Amino acid sequence: MTLLDAKNITKSFGGLTAVNDVTLTVEKGRIVSVIGPNGAGKTTFFNILTGIYKPDKGTVVFDGRPIAGSRPDQIAALGMRRTFQNIRLFGNMTVLENVLVGMHTHLHAPFWSIVTRAGSVRHEEARARERARERLAYVGLDDKRDALAKNLPYGDQRRLEIARALAGEPKLILLDEPTAGMNPNETAEATDLIRRLRDELGLTVVLIEHDMRLVMAISERISVLDYGTKIAEGDAATIRSNPRVVEAYLGKGATA
Protein backbone atom coordinates (compact mmCIF):
# COMPACT_ATOMS: atom_id res chain seq x y z
CA MET A 1 0.00 0.00 0.00
CA THR A 2 1.13 3.54 -0.75
CA LEU A 3 2.00 5.56 2.36
CA LEU A 4 3.36 8.72 0.71
CA ASP A 5 2.41 10.05 -2.70
CA ALA A 6 3.98 13.36 -3.72
CA LYS A 7 3.10 14.41 -7.26
CA ASN A 8 4.50 17.13 -9.51
CA ILE A 9 6.05 19.08 -6.64
CA THR A 10 7.51 22.43 -7.67
CA LYS A 11 9.05 25.11 -5.44
CA SER A 12 10.82 28.30 -6.48
CA PHE A 13 12.64 30.95 -4.50
CA GLY A 14 12.71 34.15 -6.55
CA GLY A 15 14.14 33.18 -9.93
CA LEU A 16 15.55 29.86 -8.70
CA THR A 17 13.51 26.68 -9.08
CA ALA A 18 14.75 24.47 -6.27
CA VAL A 19 12.36 21.56 -6.94
CA ASN A 20 10.94 21.08 -10.42
CA ASP A 21 7.94 18.82 -11.04
CA VAL A 22 9.20 16.01 -8.77
CA THR A 23 7.05 12.95 -8.09
CA LEU A 24 7.82 10.38 -5.41
CA THR A 25 5.68 7.42 -4.34
CA VAL A 26 6.67 5.44 -1.25
CA GLU A 27 5.07 2.14 -0.30
CA LYS A 28 4.61 1.10 3.32
CA GLY A 29 7.53 -0.83 4.81
CA ARG A 30 10.10 0.31 2.26
CA ILE A 31 13.50 1.95 2.57
CA VAL A 32 13.79 4.61 -0.13
CA SER A 33 16.68 6.98 -0.82
CA VAL A 34 16.67 10.41 -2.46
CA ILE A 35 20.15 11.22 -3.74
CA GLY A 36 21.86 13.82 -5.90
CA PRO A 37 24.76 16.28 -5.90
CA ASN A 38 24.89 19.19 -3.48
CA GLY A 39 22.25 21.77 -4.37
CA ALA A 40 20.03 19.22 -6.13
CA GLY A 41 16.94 20.18 -4.09
CA LYS A 42 16.80 17.17 -1.77
CA THR A 43 16.42 18.99 1.56
CA THR A 44 13.98 21.47 0.01
CA PHE A 45 11.88 18.50 -1.07
CA PHE A 46 11.94 17.13 2.50
CA ASN A 47 10.95 20.58 3.79
CA ILE A 48 7.91 20.52 1.50
CA LEU A 49 6.89 17.05 2.63
CA THR A 50 7.08 18.06 6.30
CA GLY A 51 5.28 21.39 5.96
CA ILE A 52 8.20 23.79 6.38
CA TYR A 53 7.61 25.02 2.83
CA LYS A 54 4.36 25.11 0.89
CA PRO A 55 4.76 23.87 -2.70
CA ASP A 56 4.04 26.28 -5.54
CA LYS A 57 2.52 23.37 -7.44
CA GLY A 58 1.74 19.73 -6.77
CA THR A 59 0.05 17.53 -4.20
CA VAL A 60 1.25 15.53 -1.20
CA VAL A 61 -0.90 12.70 0.17
CA PHE A 62 0.26 10.96 3.34
CA ASP A 63 -1.55 7.87 4.62
CA GLY A 64 -4.57 8.77 2.51
CA ARG A 65 -4.74 12.44 3.57
CA PRO A 66 -3.76 15.49 1.51
CA ILE A 67 -1.20 17.44 3.55
CA ALA A 68 0.34 20.03 1.20
CA GLY A 69 0.09 23.36 2.99
CA SER A 70 -0.47 21.81 6.44
CA ARG A 71 1.63 23.01 9.37
CA PRO A 72 4.66 20.95 10.45
CA ASP A 73 3.05 20.05 13.80
CA GLN A 74 -0.10 18.82 12.03
CA ILE A 75 1.95 16.62 9.71
CA ALA A 76 4.02 15.32 12.63
CA ALA A 77 0.84 14.41 14.51
CA LEU A 78 -0.28 12.30 11.53
CA GLY A 79 2.88 10.18 11.84
CA MET A 80 5.58 11.75 9.64
CA ARG A 81 8.75 12.62 11.56
CA ARG A 82 12.21 13.71 10.45
CA THR A 83 15.80 14.43 11.34
CA PHE A 84 17.82 17.31 9.92
CA GLN A 85 20.97 17.65 7.85
CA ASN A 86 22.36 20.03 10.49
CA ILE A 87 21.70 18.57 13.94
CA ARG A 88 18.92 20.47 15.73
CA LEU A 89 18.98 19.31 19.31
CA PHE A 90 18.31 21.39 22.40
CA GLY A 91 21.89 21.44 23.60
CA ASN A 92 21.24 22.67 27.13
CA MET A 93 18.52 20.10 27.76
CA THR A 94 19.22 16.53 28.78
CA VAL A 95 19.10 13.61 26.40
CA LEU A 96 15.84 12.44 28.01
CA GLU A 97 14.27 15.90 27.79
CA ASN A 98 15.08 16.09 24.07
CA VAL A 99 13.16 12.88 23.50
CA LEU A 100 10.23 14.12 25.60
CA VAL A 101 10.01 17.15 23.30
CA GLY A 102 9.35 14.74 20.44
CA MET A 103 6.21 13.51 22.21
CA HIS A 104 4.46 16.87 22.31
CA THR A 105 1.79 15.94 19.75
CA HIS A 106 0.78 12.94 21.88
CA LEU A 107 0.43 14.71 25.22
CA HIS A 108 -3.10 15.95 25.82
CA ALA A 109 -3.36 17.21 29.39
CA PRO A 110 -5.46 20.43 29.54
CA PHE A 111 -3.85 23.68 30.69
CA TRP A 112 -5.47 23.86 34.13
CA SER A 113 -4.57 20.26 34.92
CA ILE A 114 -0.94 21.12 34.20
CA VAL A 115 -1.09 24.23 36.40
CA THR A 116 -2.63 22.34 39.32
CA ARG A 117 -0.43 19.25 38.82
CA ALA A 118 -3.46 16.98 38.74
CA GLY A 119 -2.98 13.25 39.15
CA SER A 120 -3.80 12.66 35.49
CA VAL A 121 -0.94 14.96 34.50
CA ARG A 122 1.56 13.18 36.74
CA HIS A 123 0.42 9.84 35.31
CA GLU A 124 0.81 11.08 31.73
CA GLU A 125 4.28 12.45 32.49
CA ALA A 126 5.36 9.15 34.03
CA ARG A 127 4.18 7.22 30.98
CA ALA A 128 5.92 9.70 28.68
CA ARG A 129 9.21 9.28 30.53
CA GLU A 130 8.89 5.52 30.34
CA ARG A 131 8.31 5.64 26.58
CA ALA A 132 11.18 8.08 26.16
CA ARG A 133 13.55 5.74 27.96
CA GLU A 134 12.38 2.87 25.76
CA ARG A 135 13.29 4.89 22.66
CA LEU A 136 16.66 5.83 24.12
CA ALA A 137 17.36 2.21 24.95
CA TYR A 138 16.46 1.25 21.39
CA VAL A 139 19.14 3.53 19.95
CA GLY A 140 21.62 2.69 22.72
CA LEU A 141 21.53 5.94 24.70
CA ASP A 142 19.54 5.19 27.86
CA ASP A 143 22.69 5.18 29.97
CA LYS A 144 23.30 8.79 28.85
CA ARG A 145 19.76 10.04 29.47
CA ASP A 146 20.84 12.60 32.10
CA ALA A 147 23.70 14.07 30.06
CA LEU A 148 23.29 17.40 28.28
CA ALA A 149 22.71 16.85 24.57
CA LYS A 150 25.55 19.23 23.64
CA ASN A 151 28.03 17.01 25.50
CA LEU A 152 27.30 13.89 23.47
CA PRO A 153 29.78 12.70 20.83
CA TYR A 154 28.70 13.50 17.27
CA GLY A 155 27.47 10.00 16.42
CA ASP A 156 25.39 9.87 19.60
CA GLN A 157 23.81 13.23 18.73
CA ARG A 158 22.70 11.74 15.42
CA ARG A 159 21.18 8.77 17.24
CA LEU A 160 19.45 11.10 19.67
CA GLU A 161 17.78 12.87 16.76
CA ILE A 162 16.43 9.51 15.60
CA ALA A 163 15.23 8.68 19.13
CA ARG A 164 13.40 12.02 19.28
CA ALA A 165 11.76 11.29 15.95
CA LEU A 166 10.73 7.83 17.17
CA ALA A 167 9.14 9.38 20.26
CA GLY A 168 6.33 10.70 18.09
CA GLU A 169 5.24 7.15 17.14
CA PRO A 170 5.81 7.73 13.41
CA LYS A 171 4.65 5.71 10.46
CA LEU A 172 7.22 7.34 8.18
CA ILE A 173 10.62 8.70 9.20
CA LEU A 174 12.62 11.02 6.96
CA LEU A 175 16.37 10.97 7.61
CA ASP A 176 18.37 13.88 6.15
CA GLU A 177 21.99 12.71 5.79
CA PRO A 178 21.94 10.49 8.89
CA THR A 179 25.60 9.44 8.55
CA ALA A 180 27.08 12.83 7.60
CA GLY A 181 30.34 13.38 9.48
CA MET A 182 30.46 9.88 10.91
CA ASN A 183 33.49 7.62 10.96
CA PRO A 184 33.24 4.14 9.38
CA ASN A 185 32.26 2.41 12.64
CA GLU A 186 29.55 4.97 13.37
CA THR A 187 28.27 4.65 9.80
CA ALA A 188 28.03 0.86 10.13
CA GLU A 189 26.06 1.24 13.39
CA ALA A 190 23.76 3.82 11.79
CA THR A 191 23.15 1.54 8.82
CA ASP A 192 22.17 -1.30 11.15
CA LEU A 193 19.83 1.05 13.06
CA ILE A 194 18.09 2.18 9.87
CA ARG A 195 17.48 -1.44 8.88
CA ARG A 196 16.08 -2.20 12.34
CA LEU A 197 13.67 0.75 12.11
CA ARG A 198 12.01 -1.03 9.21
CA ASP A 199 12.53 -4.68 10.14
CA GLU A 200 11.74 -4.47 13.88
CA LEU A 201 9.51 -1.41 14.22
CA GLY A 202 7.74 -1.70 10.88
CA LEU A 203 8.55 1.88 9.88
CA THR A 204 8.83 3.24 6.37
CA VAL A 205 12.10 5.12 5.83
CA VAL A 206 13.06 7.77 3.29
CA LEU A 207 16.61 9.06 3.50
CA ILE A 208 18.84 11.63 1.88
CA GLU A 209 22.39 10.35 1.91
CA HIS A 210 25.72 10.99 0.17
CA ASP A 211 27.38 7.73 1.24
CA MET A 212 26.76 5.71 -1.91
CA ARG A 213 27.85 2.41 -0.38
CA LEU A 214 25.17 2.81 2.27
CA VAL A 215 22.56 3.89 -0.27
CA MET A 216 23.24 0.98 -2.59
CA ALA A 217 23.31 -1.55 0.25
CA ILE A 218 20.15 -0.50 2.06
CA SER A 219 17.74 1.04 -0.47
CA GLU A 220 14.96 -0.81 -2.23
CA ARG A 221 14.21 2.21 -4.38
CA ILE A 222 16.37 5.22 -5.25
CA SER A 223 15.32 8.55 -6.76
CA VAL A 224 17.99 10.88 -8.15
CA LEU A 225 17.61 14.67 -8.27
CA ASP A 226 19.81 17.08 -10.20
CA TYR A 227 19.18 20.82 -10.28
CA GLY A 228 15.77 20.20 -8.72
CA THR A 229 14.61 17.71 -11.36
CA LYS A 230 14.27 13.95 -10.97
CA ILE A 231 16.57 12.40 -13.56
CA ALA A 232 16.35 8.72 -12.61
CA GLU A 233 14.53 6.24 -10.40
CA GLY A 234 14.93 2.54 -9.79
CA ASP A 235 16.74 -0.11 -7.78
CA ALA A 236 20.44 0.06 -6.96
CA ALA A 237 21.59 -1.78 -10.09
CA THR A 238 19.53 0.48 -12.34
CA ILE A 239 20.82 3.67 -10.73
CA ARG A 240 24.44 2.52 -10.65
CA SER A 241 24.47 1.99 -14.42
CA ASN A 242 22.42 5.05 -15.44
CA PRO A 243 24.60 7.40 -17.55
CA ARG A 244 22.64 10.52 -16.49
CA VAL A 245 23.36 9.71 -12.84
CA VAL A 246 27.06 9.14 -13.54
CA GLU A 247 27.19 12.44 -15.43
CA ALA A 248 25.42 14.33 -12.61
CA TYR A 249 27.97 13.12 -10.06
CA LEU A 250 31.17 12.92 -12.09
CA GLY A 251 30.70 15.15 -15.13
CA LYS A 252 30.21 14.49 -18.82
CA GLY A 253 33.67 13.03 -19.30
CA ALA A 254 32.86 10.14 -16.97
CA THR A 255 30.18 8.78 -19.31
CA ALA A 256 32.49 8.62 -22.32
SELO-338587 format. One record per residue (C-alpha): x, y, z; residue number from 1; residue in one letter. Coordinates in steps of 0.25 Angstrom, whole numbers. Layout:
% SELO-338587
REC     X     Y     Z   n res
REC     X     Y     Z NUM   a
...
//
This chain:
% SELO-338587
REC     X     Y     Z   n res
REC     0     0     0   1   m
REC     5    14    -3   2   t
REC     8    22     9   3   l
REC    13    35     3   4   l
REC    10    40   -11   5   d
REC    16    53   -15   6   a
REC    12    58   -29   7   k
REC    18    69   -38   8   n
REC    24    76   -27   9   i
REC    30    90   -31  10   t
REC    36   100   -22  11   k
REC    43   113   -26  12   s
REC    51   124   -18  13   f
REC    51   137   -26  14   g
REC    57   133   -40  15   g
REC    62   119   -35  16   l
REC    54   107   -36  17   t
REC    59    98   -25  18   a
REC    49    86   -28  19   v
REC    44    84   -42  20   n
REC    32    75   -44  21   d
REC    37    64   -35  22   v
REC    28    52   -32  23   t
REC    31    42   -22  24   l
REC    23    30   -17  25   t
REC    27    22    -5  26   v
REC    20     9    -1  27   e
REC    18     4    13  28   k
REC    30    -3    19  29   g
REC    40     1     9  30   r
REC    54     8    10  31   i
REC    55    18    -1  32   v
REC    67    28    -3  33   s
REC    67    42   -10  34   v
REC    81    45   -15  35   i
REC    87    55   -24  36   g
REC    99    65   -24  37   p
REC   100    77   -14  38   n
REC    89    87   -17  39   g
REC    80    77   -25  40   a
REC    68    81   -16  41   g
REC    67    69    -7  42   k
REC    66    76     6  43   t
REC    56    86     0  44   t
REC    48    74    -4  45   f
REC    48    69    10  46   f
REC    44    82    15  47   n
REC    32    82     6  48   i
REC    28    68    11  49   l
REC    28    72    25  50   t
REC    21    86    24  51   g
REC    33    95    26  52   i
REC    30   100    11  53   y
REC    17   100     4  54   k
REC    19    95   -11  55   p
REC    16   105   -22  56   d
REC    10    93   -30  57   k
REC     7    79   -27  58   g
REC     0    70   -17  59   t
REC     5    62    -5  60   v
REC    -4    51     1  61   v
REC     1    44    13  62   f
REC    -6    31    18  63   d
REC   -18    35    10  64   g
REC   -19    50    14  65   r
REC   -15    62     6  66   p
REC    -5    70    14  67   i
REC     1    80     5  68   a
REC     0    93    12  69   g
REC    -2    87    26  70   s
REC     7    92    37  71   r
REC    19    84    42  72   p
REC    12    80    55  73   d
REC     0    75    48  74   q
REC     8    66    39  75   i
REC    16    61    51  76   a
REC     3    58    58  77   a
REC    -1    49    46  78   l
REC    12    41    47  79   g
REC    22    47    39  80   m
REC    35    50    46  81   r
REC    49    55    42  82   r
REC    63    58    45  83   t
REC    71    69    40  84   f
REC    84    71    31  85   q
REC    89    80    42  86   n
REC    87    74    56  87   i
REC    76    82    63  88   r
REC    76    77    77  89   l
REC    73    86    90  90   f
REC    88    86    94  91   g
REC    85    91   109  92   n
REC    74    80   111  93   m
REC    77    66   115  94   t
REC    76    54   106  95   v
REC    63    50   112  96   l
REC    57    64   111  97   e
REC    60    64    96  98   n
REC    53    52    94  99   v
REC    41    56   102 100   l
REC    40    69    93 101   v
REC    37    59    82 102   g
REC    25    54    89 103   m
REC    18    67    89 104   h
REC     7    64    79 105   t
REC     3    52    88 106   h
REC     2    59   101 107   l
REC   -12    64   103 108   h
REC   -13    69   118 109   a
REC   -22    82   118 110   p
REC   -15    95   123 111   f
REC   -22    95   137 112   w
REC   -18    81   140 113   s
REC    -4    84   137 114   i
REC    -4    97   146 115   v
REC   -11    89   157 116   t
REC    -2    77   155 117   r
REC   -14    68   155 118   a
REC   -12    53   157 119   g
REC   -15    51   142 120   s
REC    -4    60   138 121   v
REC     6    53   147 122   r
REC     2    39   141 123   h
REC     3    44   127 124   e
REC    17    50   130 125   e
REC    21    37   136 126   a
REC    17    29   124 127   r
REC    24    39   115 128   a
REC    37    37   122 129   r
REC    36    22   121 130   e
REC    33    23   106 131   r
REC    45    32   105 132   a
REC    54    23   112 133   r
REC    50    11   103 134   e
REC    53    20    91 135   r
REC    67    23    96 136   l
REC    69     9   100 137   a
REC    66     5    86 138   y
REC    77    14    80 139   v
REC    86    11    91 140   g
REC    86    24    99 141   l
REC    78    21   111 142   d
REC    91    21   120 143   d
REC    93    35   115 144   k
REC    79    40   118 145   r
REC    83    50   128 146   d
REC    95    56   120 147   a
REC    93    70   113 148   l
REC    91    67    98 149   a
REC   102    77    95 150   k
REC   112    68   102 151   n
REC   109    56    94 152   l
REC   119    51    83 153   p
REC   115    54    69 154   y
REC   110    40    66 155   g
REC   102    39    78 156   d
REC    95    53    75 157   q
REC    91    47    62 158   r
REC    85    35    69 159   r
REC    78    44    79 160   l
REC    71    51    67 161   e
REC    66    38    62 162   i
REC    61    35    77 163   a
REC    54    48    77 164   r
REC    47    45    64 165   a
REC    43    31    69 166   l
REC    37    38    81 167   a
REC    25    43    72 168   g
REC    21    29    69 169   e
REC    23    31    54 170   p
REC    19    23    42 171   k
REC    29    29    33 172   l
REC    42    35    37 173   i
REC    50    44    28 174   l
REC    65    44    30 175   l
REC    73    56    25 176   d
REC    88    51    23 177   e
REC    88    42    36 178   p
REC   102    38    34 179   t
REC   108    51    30 180   a
REC   121    54    38 181   g
REC   122    40    44 182   m
REC   134    30    44 183   n
REC   133    17    38 184   p
REC   129    10    51 185   n
REC   118    20    53 186   e
REC   113    19    39 187   t
REC   112     3    41 188   a
REC   104     5    54 189   e
REC    95    15    47 190   a
REC    93     6    35 191   t
REC    89    -5    45 192   d
REC    79     4    52 193   l
REC    72     9    39 194   i
REC    70    -6    36 195   r
REC    64    -9    49 196   r
REC    55     3    48 197   l
REC    48    -4    37 198   r
REC    50   -19    41 199   d
REC    47   -18    56 200   e
REC    38    -6    57 201   l
REC    31    -7    44 202   g
REC    34     8    40 203   l
REC    35    13    25 204   t
REC    48    20    23 205   v
REC    52    31    13 206   v
REC    66    36    14 207   l
REC    75    47     8 208   i
REC    90    41     8 209   e
REC   103    44     1 210   h
REC   110    31     5 211   d
REC   107    23    -8 212   m
REC   111    10    -2 213   r
REC   101    11     9 214   l
REC    90    16    -1 215   v
REC    93     4   -10 216   m
REC    93    -6     1 217   a
REC    81    -2     8 218   i
REC    71     4    -2 219   s
REC    60    -3    -9 220   e
REC    57     9   -18 221   r
REC    65    21   -21 222   i
REC    61    34   -27 223   s
REC    72    44   -33 224   v
REC    70    59   -33 225   l
REC    79    68   -41 226   d
REC    77    83   -41 227   y
REC    63    81   -35 228   g
REC    58    71   -45 229   t
REC    57    56   -44 230   k
REC    66    50   -54 231   i
REC    65    35   -50 232   a
REC    58    25   -42 233   e
REC    60    10   -39 234   g
REC    67     0   -31 235   d
REC    82     0   -28 236   a
REC    86    -7   -40 237   a
REC    78     2   -49 238   t
REC    83    15   -43 239   i
REC    98    10   -43 240   r
REC    98     8   -58 241   s
REC    90    20   -62 242   n
REC    98    30   -70 243   p
REC    91    42   -66 244   r
REC    93    39   -51 245   v
REC   108    37   -54 246   v
REC   109    50   -62 247   e
REC   102    57   -50 248   a
REC   112    52   -40 249   y
REC   125    52   -48 250   l
REC   123    61   -61 251   g
REC   121    58   -75 252   k
REC   135    52   -77 253   g
REC   131    41   -68 254   a
REC   121    35   -77 255   t
REC   130    34   -89 256   a
//
